[in-house]
Amino acid sequence: MALSLPDAIEAAHMGHPDFRVGGKIFATLGYPRDGFGALGLTPEQQELFVRSEPKTFVPVPGGWGKKGATQVVLRTAKKTAVREALTVAWQNRAPK
């Protein structure tokens, strides 16, 4: 799904696959463990996704989470919600 976004590439960071645009990470798989992903959202975006799908989107603990980093529980994730969140995270990192 992430690779379907324009100019997205797959790389790795700290032993986890990640997805980048313009050299910036917008999504990661396997964080904090298998069955999870993480997205680079703004705090406001995070709040909206957590409120709409609280069993799927969870703030990353600590300072990163306060800045918008959001975990995705893949077991409960709906494709449409993940696609929307991935697109938002991609837009946050894509060159203007």
Protein Blocks (a to p, Z undefined) as FASTA:
>chain_A
ZZmpghiacddeehiacddeehiafbdehiabghiacddddfklmmmmmmmmmmlpccde
hjllmnopacddfklpcfklmmmmmmmmmmmmpcZZ
